[in-house]
């Protein structure tokens, strides 16, 4: 998928299918017949209805779950915003390929297929304290890579990332889309106080430098984001167009998808926040985007690690929905 311009991408972000309300309603009707007090499984019930709506099936499936981890390199690391050197991005991509990362284990445990997509990691984005991180063409190319990575017929996609410096990019996008700076800046991979100050200063400089374009969610994401964040945006958009529900991972994935919500008030209805990470700005960003996380385990790894854990919650929800007996089938008396 190749978007020819910001305007073409904007149109695609504003032309979104609404899913299947009938499928969600069918799930809700069955839930009310099962051997339990109505609503007693809480979000497990509504999650199955959510899956049904966006898969377009009365009985959803989780047979084909994909984990997409996008990797990108960031020029802003030159400002000393990360505790790890920039070369760790490529080293971790190699670790993913060798099966040695946390996400390899978590994807296996979740029964999900892992696909790691490296986006020109040998060529960092521009240092956005000096110039835009990406040109229009570079940004749209990365969005297109993300878009084409989502296959029609996938039952669920988990979106994650790897990129030294990308919590700085995510904080800059959050600042551009929702205002402020301080509340979005955290320690990322574990920077000390001096590193945190450099991170804050880099975002403040970027907001001033690119102020003229920050009113536009797409141009803002190009100016201060990264290739892996752009790809997550593209994948989130593709999932909507292809009837695939989405689990977003942590702070970076949430910020990456935020432009879609800013361009369409229901742009992320097909997405669920898998968890609230320990990164300082994530809880506030989730609140700003009206996303309620499924888990809160103090994680801040990225890699779609929290999203993979949430797959198992969805599997449990679906097992209850499809496996439980109805009151009539079990011969159990209903509420009087």
Buried (B, 14 or more C-beta within 10 A) or exposed (E): BEBEEBEEBBEBBEEBEEBBEEBBBBBBEBBBBBBBEEEEBEEBBBBBBBBBBBBBBBBBBBEBBBBBBBBBBBBBBBBBBBBBEBEBBBEBBEBBEEEEBBBBEBBEEBBBEBBBBBBBBEEBBBBBBEBBBBBBEBBBBBBBBBBBBBEEEBBBBBBBBBBBBBBBBBBBBBBBBBEEBEBBBBBBBEBEEEBBBBBBBBBBBBBEBBEEBBEBBBBBBBBBBBBBBBBBBBBBBBBBBBBBBBBBBBBBBBBBBBBBBBBBEEBBBBBBBBBBBBBBBBBBBBEBBEBEBBBEEEBBBBBBBBBBBBBBBBBEBBEBBEEBEEBEEEEEEEEE
